[in-house]
């Protein structure tokens, strides 16, 4: 798979969270995003929006290479020492249309079992919206009247057809809030 310089600068794609954590302490210095927030970790809104945009960008990159991570969620998004996100754990992912052997974790799983079990693009976008909400709030899932709420809700409703559309919507929200 060719590297995407912009995505790779902030987001690393790793094969297995456990293996990578064992081999490189800096990889997950702050642990997974779910536990980071649960244990009282903080982030500025600017960081949260950057993480969301980076995640949407890396997912678009994966999709362009016919890879669906399938289990995007708080435990598979790591926060490194430089406070950049790293998507990990591709075990069971769908690669080159081979069906996945995993499903997304609760709170990130598409409500339609067929979509979730097949690891479809709709299921990936749904999980992306849930991950954006986790980044935004540190908890799941209230999105009424919140920053990035439109993006999250649209992801859940299946209104996007690609991670690029999600990234574009996040960029528009960034402009709305004065962040670049």
N, C-alpha and C positions, 0 to 999 in steps of 0.2 A: 504494500500500500504506500503510495507516495505521501510525503509529509506535507502538511499545510502549515506554512511558517507562522501565520497569524495565530492560528489555533494552538500550535505547539508552543508558542511563546508563553502562553498562560495556562494551557490545559494539557496535561500529559495523559495519553491513553495507555493503561497498563493492563497486563493480562490477568493478574490475580491479586486481590488486595492483600491477602495473607502473605503470599510469596514476596510481594514488593515491600510490605512493611518489615518483614524479616530481613530483607536484603539492603534496605536503605532507610535509615532512621528519618532523614529529612523528608522523605516522600509524604508521610502522613504525620508530621510533627504535631498537628492539631487534631489528628484522628478524622473520623468520618463526620460529615456535616451534621447528621442526626444527633450524634453524641456530643459534638461540639456545642450545639445550641442547648441540648438537654442539660449539659453540665455547666451552663451559665456563660458560654462563650458569647462574645459580642462582635458586631461588625457595623460599619457605617452603611448608610443606605447606598452610597456610591459603590462600596465594595460589593454589596449584595446585587446591585444591578449589573455590575461588571461580571460577577460570577454567573448570573443568569444568561447574560449575552454570550459569554464564553461557552457555557454548556450548550446553548442552542447552536452555536457555531460548530462545536465539535460533533454534535449529533448530526448536523447537516453534512459534515465531512464524512462521517461514518456511512450515512445513508447514500451518499454519492458513490461509495465504494461497496454498496450492497451488504452492509453490516447493520444489523439491529441489535443493540446491546440487550434489549428486552427487560432488564431489571434495573432501569434507571431509578434511583431513589436515594434517600438520605444516607443509607449505609454504604453505597457504592460511589459516593462523591466524597473524595478526600480533600483535606485542606493542608497544603504543605507549609513549610517554614516561612515562605515568602507570601503566604496567604493567597495563593493561587489554587484553584480547584484542579483536581485530577480525577478523571472518570476511570473506574477500575472494575475488575471482575467480569471478564467476558466469557467465563465458563458457561456453557449452555446457550450462548447467544446464537442468533440466526445469521449465518454467513453464506452468501451466494445462494439464497433461497432454501437452504437446508433448514427445516423447522427447528425452532428453539427447544431446549429441554428444560427450560425454567420459565417462570412467570414473574411478573413484577410483584414486589412486596405490597402488603396492604397499604392503602392510602395512595398508592401510585399505580395500581392495577386498573385497567379499563373496566368499566362496569359490565360490558358485554363479554361474557366468557369466551365466545368464539374469537373475538378480537384479541383478547388477552392471551389465550392459549397459542394462537398463531403468531403472536409478536408482530402484529401488523403496524404499518406506519401510523394509523389512527391510535393504536395502543401506545406507541412510542411518543407521539405528540401529547397524549393524555398524561403520560408519566412526566414528560418535560414540563407541562403546566404545573403539575403537582410539585416537582422539584423547584421550579421558580417560586412557587408559594412558600416552600420551606425556606428558601434563601431569603425571601422577603420578610417573613414573619418569625422564622425560627420554630414555628409549629405548623400543623396542618389542621384544617383547610379553610378557615373563614376568609373570603376574599372580597366581601362587600366593602366598597368605598376605601380601598387600599391601593398603595402604589403597586403597579403591575397587575392589579386585579383584573383589568380588561383582558390582558394577555392570558392569564391563568384561566379565567372563565371560558374564554374562546377556545383554549386548548381542551378543556374538559368537554365542551360542546361539540368538538370535532370540526371546528370551523377552519382550521389550518390544514393544508395539504402537504406541507414540508416544514422541516425545522428552520429553513431559510425564512419562511413567512413569520415564524415565531421570532427569529432574530430581528427581522425588519420591524415587527411590532414593538419589540423591546427597545430598538433604536429610537423609534418615534416617542416612546414613553420617556427615554433618556432625555430627548430634546425638551419634552414637556416639563421635566423636572430640572432642566438646566445642567445636566451631566453629559459629559462626552466620553 
